Amino acid sequence: MNPPFTRPTNHEAGHAEIPVPSFAGFSTSHDEQLAMGRKLKRATGLFGSGNAGLASNFMDLGNSKLKDGGVLALVIPFAFVRGKSWTGAREALKAHYRDIHVTSIAAAGSTERAFSADTGMAECLVVATKKAGCKSRAAYSNLAARPSSLLEAAVRATEARGCAVPGDILEGGAAGVRSISVIEAARELEAGRLRLPRQAQAIELPVVPLGTVARRGLVHRDINGDFTNRDSTGLARGPFVVRSISPGEVPTYPMLWAHNADRERRFVVLPDSCGDPRPDDEPRAIERWNSAASRLHTNLDFQLNSQSLAMCLTPEKCLGGRAWPNVIPHESRYDIPLLLWANSTLGMILFWWHGTRQQQGRACITVTKLPGLPVLDPRTLMEDQAGRCRGIFEDFKDKPLLPANEAYRDETRKALDRDLLFGVTSVLQLDPGLEEGLELLRKQWCAEPSVHGGKATRIKERPIR
């Protein structure tokens, strides 16, 4: 049966009196919830994780009931394929199981991506054979729609087996993706190779994990977390109280805290909030500012079908909040190359590929997972290339961009791609003949349900005549 999709944490619940939400049913008391949480921790085995939720504990339950050669089959949240909290479960599956098969539904809308009748959230079906010490193999199948009957499900299962995409269970990006071309291009790009559709040979590109050239910023709770999350000194977790900027105010601690899609169409985004140090807590406020304030920010929950930017710059340094955490490059000259790359078509594809796609039209990368995001390596740029980047930034900084899912018709985004990639005056000086392949890839990516989320601005399918 399906496991309950709840997490035994109250970070987002907003009710500190509910210590363990997953055990809060049937009028259980505060102490009973804590006792049940402690017992769950003792029972946790290879797969269970409190951050992943009870679905991961059900994997332990299934594993405990299987002998060698037995088959595990579970419907679990789609976050399993990419979520950081599910890393341990994926590693355990690779170490102790073979013939791993993950089936997802590549459709728009959370309900349409669910196998269950009543969860209303994106799910995946995981089937694997218990066999420790073997070479683990994985494959991904992506259905275009949820089967409407048992007969259709049986037929679709046979078809899915025949056209499954091989992969590694630790990678997971192929889940929920319709286009094989997009999968192949994203995998190559992550490995530092550009291979566009209909391109015979891959081209080496200087791509590295973001953590190689920059530090991640703070989790928002380390900025304004209240006394329900005290640190070891008994102080509130965050030293700031966040508020709106008053008219005419020049704040001491400016912050870019929340999303407003209409304000975020251009590369430079103004701070929307500021922080007041809590009483007697200014030393920590200064320390947090000095360690994390920067001009470069990344989009934590990138709503691809309404938002335009994967990264943005603020005019001056500021702290990033829940929506726009900081990226602190090792050298300030990396700011602009990272910004331009992140907002190019290839940069957005990598953001989407690396992120979790639990919700329609959205790619999410947590602050702790951010260092693994593949980006253009700014260290490899010569001075003339860095100068071209600065020129591109000046040319484009006042030009609005369409939402990411509309890249197929965004002439500004296409011009940015050309100036970064193609021709002797571009940054990377690639063969202009490759631009046709990028145009096709751009359209294929924009046609992905996990990118457009069913929005009316999606690329329209051509009618069959």
N, C-alpha and C positions, 0 to 999 in steps of 0.2 A: 504493500500500500504506500501511498505518498506520505512522506514525512511532513510534519508541521513546519512551515517556512517562517520561523520566528527566531529572534536572537535574544539570548539571555543578558542583554545590556540595556541600560536606560539612557544612553547618550542623547538620543533624539526624541525620547518619549515626552520630556518636559514635565515629568511627574516623579520627583525624587522619592515619593512614598511607595513607588512600585519598584522594588529593588531588582526583581528578576521577572520581566514581563512575560517570558515564555512559560512561567509557572504561576501566573497570576489568575488563572481561571478557577472556577468553582469556589470563589470566595476564600482562597487560601490566604493565610495570614502572612505578615511580614517575615516572621521567623520560619514559617513553613517554606516560603519561597527560598530563603537563604539556605535552609537545610537541603532542599531538593537540588539547589545549585551546587552545593558542596558534594552531594552524592553523584551528580552528573560528572563533576570533574574527576572523581575517583574512578568512574566507569569509562572515561574517555580513553580510546585506544589509538589506533594508527591514524584515523581520519578526523576525529572530532576536533572542533575549534569553536570556542565561545563566540568569536567574532563572525564566523561563518553561519552559526546558528544550528538549530537542532537537526536540520537536514544532514549535516556532516556526521552527527552522532548516529543517525540511521544507517549511514555507510558502515560505521563500526558494528552496528547490530547485524547487518547483513553479512559482513565479513566473518563475524563470530559463528555464524550458523552454516558456513560453507567449509567443505573439505576441499582438498586439492582436486581441481578439475570442475568444481562447481561454478555456476554462473551467477554473477551479481547483476541485477537489473533494477534501476531506480529512476524515477522522475524527480529531478532536483532543480533548484533555481539556475537560470542561465548564467548567473554570476560564477558558477563553478568553473567555467571554461577560462576565465581571465581574472577573476577577483583575487586580490592579494590575500584575503583571509582564507581562501581556498587553496593556497599554495601547498600546504602540508597534505591535503587530501589528494591533490594531483600527484604529488611526489610519491605518496603511499601507493596509489593506484599503479603508477609506473613500476614501482619496485616489486609489487606482489601480484600483479595481474598481467595477462597477455590478451591479445585480440580485443583491444579496447575499441569500442565503437561509440561515437557520440552523434546523436541525431538531434537536429534543431529544426525550427521552422523559420524560414527567411520570409517573413510577411510583415506588414505594417500593423502596429497596434499590439498592446501587451496581451490582450485576450486571444488574438489570432495566433500568437506565438506560444500559447500554452497547450500542453497535452491534456492537462486536467480540465475537468468540466467546471470547477468552481474556484480556481485560484486567481484568475484574471491577471496573471503575471507571466513573463517570459520564462520558459523552462527548457530543459534539455533532457533527453533520454540517454542514460549511460548504461552500456552493457559490456561486461568484461568477464573473462575466465580466470579464476584463481590459479596462479601458477608462479610461485616465487622463484627467483634465480634465473629467469629466462630473459631473452631479449624482447623487451616490450615493444609492441607495435600498436599504433593508433590510426583510426580513420574517422573522417567526418562526413556525415551526410546532411544535406540541407533541403528540406521539403519546401515547396513554394506555398503550400497552404496546409492547414490542419486537416487530416482525413476526417470525412464526415460519417464514416461507417467502419465496421470491422472489416468488411470486404475490401474497401478502399485502402484501409491501413495495411492489410496483408499485401496488396499489390504494390503499394508505395514502399513497403519494407524491402521487397525483392528488388525493386528498381533502385532504391537507395544503396543497397549493397553493391550493385553493379557499377555505380558511378561515384563511389565514395572517394574522397580526397585523402591521400595518406598524409600523415603528419606525426607530431610528437605531442603527447598529452600535456606536456609542460608548456607548450606554445599556445595552442587553443584559439588562435585568431581566425582560423578558417570556419569556426562554428557560426552559423547564422548568416553566411555570405552566399549569395546566389551565383555570382560570376567567378568562374575558374580563373579568368584573366586577372581579375582584381586580387584574388588570393595569391597567385603566382607573382604578380608585380609587387605586392606588399611584402611577401617573404624575401624576395630578392633585394628590395630596397632596405629592409631591416638588416640584411647582411652586407650592405654597402655596395650593392650592384643595381644599376638601372637596367631593367629589361621590360620594355613596353610591349604591348600587343603587336604582333607581326614584326617584331624585331629579332633578327637572327642571333645576334651576339649581345651579351650583357656588357655594360660599361661600368667600370669601377667608379664609385662615388665615395667621397670622404664622409661616411656616416658613423657616428659614435653615440653611445649612451649619453644623455644629458649630464649625468653625474660626473662624467669625465672632464667637462669644461665648466661646470657650474654647481653650486650648492642649492639644495631645496630650501624653501622658506619654512615658516612655522605653521603648524596646524592652528586653525582659528581659535581653538580652546586655549592655546598657550598665549593668546593675545588678550582675550576677554572672558575666559572661563571663570565662572563664579565660585562661590564657596562650597558648592556641592561637589566640586572636583579640586579639593585642596591639594597643595603640593606638600612635600615632606616637612616644610617649615610651619605649616598650618595656615599659610596665606592662600588667597584665592589662586586658582591655577593660572589665570591671566592677570597681569598688573594693570590693565586698562579697562575703563568703561567707555564703550563706543557710542558716539552720538553724531547727529548731522552737523555739518559745518554751518555756522551762523552767517548771515549776509555780511559781507565785508570783512570776515575774519580771516586772518592768516594763521592757520593752526600750527602748533608746535609739533604735533604728531599726526600728520595727514595719513589717511588710509583709503584704499580702494576696496570697498567691503562687499557691495552687492551688485547684481546684474541689472542693467537697463539696456536692452538690445539697441534701442535707437541712439543711445549715447556711445555705442561701441562699434560703430561702422568704420571708423578710421583708426589708424595705427596708434595715435596718441589719445589716451583717455584720462580725463581729469579725476582727481580724488573725489569721492562722494561723502566721506565721513572723516572723523578725527577721533583721537583717543585722549581721554583725561586719565592721568595716573590715579590709581586708588590712593586713599590716605596712607601716608608713610610707605608707599610702594614705588616711589619715583626711581630709586636706584635700579630696581628690576626693569622698570619701564625703559630707562636709558639703555640698559644692557640688551633688552630685546630689540630696541631700535637699532643699536650699533651692529648687532649680529645679523639682522634679517632685512632691514629696509633696503629697497632697491628700486630702480626704474622699471625693470623688466618683470612682467607678471604672466602667469599661465592660467588658462581657463580650466578650472577644476571640473566643472560639469558642462561640457561643451554641447549646448543645444544646437545641433547642426542645422536644423531646419528653421531657426529663427536668428541665431547669432552668427556674426561674421568672422570673429577673431579667435584663433587658438592661443595667441599671445598678444600682449599689448605693452606699450610704454606709457609711463606717466611723465609729465614734464619735469618733475623732480622726484627724488626718492620718497617713497612712502611704504607703509606696511600693507600687505595684502591680507584680505580676510577670507571668508567662506567661499566667495565666488572667484577671487583672483589672488591666489597665494603667490608669494614672491619666488622669483628665480634670481639667484645671486651669482652672476658669472665670475669666474676666477680673474678675468680682466675685463674692464669696462668696454673695451673695444669689441667684445663679443656680442654686446647688446643688439646691435642692428642686424648683423648676419643671422643671429638666432631668430629675431623677430620676423625678418623677411622669409626665411625658410619655413617657419612654423605656419605662416599664412599663405604659402604657395600651395598649389594642388598636391604636390608630393608630401609636403609637411603635414597637411591636413589628413591625408590618407594614413600616414604613419601615426598620427595622434589617434585617429579612429581605430586603427589596427591594434595599437598598444593598449587602448582603453577598454573598459567594460561597457557592454552595450545592452544592459538589462532593460533600459527604458527606450521607447521608440524615438528615433531621431536624435539620440543623445549618446555621446561618448564621454566616459568619466575616468579620470586618472587621479587617484588619491595622492596626497602630498608625499606619503612614504613610497609610493610607486613611481613618482615623478623622475627620480634619477635614472630609471631604465628607459625613458622615452628616447627613441632614436632621433638624432638631429644631425644637421650638417656640421661638420667639425670646423669651427672658425679658426682653429690654430693652423690649418693648412692653407689659408688664404694669404696670398702675397699682398704687398702693399697696394699694388694697382687694383687687385680684386677687392680689397677692403674699401678702397676709394670708390669703386663702382657701387658697392653696397651703400655707402653713404649717399651717393648721388641718387640711387634708386629710392632710398628713403625720402629724400627731399622731394623727388618727383611725385611720390605716391602718398605722402603723409596726409594730404588734404583731400584725397580722393576716396569717396565712400565705397565700401565693398558690399555686395549682396550677401545674404546668408550662405553658409558653406554649401548647403545642398543645391544651391543655384549656381554653382561654379560653372556648370555647362553653358550658361548664358551670361556670365559675368565678364564683360570685356576688360574691366580693370584687373581682375584676377588673372585672366589670360595674358594680359600685357606684363604683369608681374612675373609670371612663369617664363615668358620669353626673355625678359631682362635678366633673370637669374640664370637661365639654362642655355639658351640657343643663340648662336652667332658669335662673331668675333668681338662684339661690344658687350656681351653678357658677362656675368661673373664666372660661370663655369665653362663657357665657350664650347658647348656641345654642338654637334652637327645639326643645323636647322632642319634637315630632313627627318629628324626624330620627332618634330613637333606634331606631325600627323598622328603618331602613336600616342602621344600624351593627350591629344584631343579625344581620341577614342577611349583611353583609360579614364579620363575625366568624366565622360558621359556614362561609362559603365559604373563608376563609383557613385555618381549622383543618382543612378537608377536603383541602387541598393535600398531595400526597405528600411534597413537600420540607419540609413543616412537621411532619407526624406521623411520617414515616419508616416507616410500616407498623406502628407500635406499637398494641397492643390498646386503648389509651386514646383512639384517634382517634374522631372523630365518625362514627357508623355511617350507612351509606347506607340510605335507606328502601326496603324491599322493594316491588317492583312487584306489584300485586294484579290 
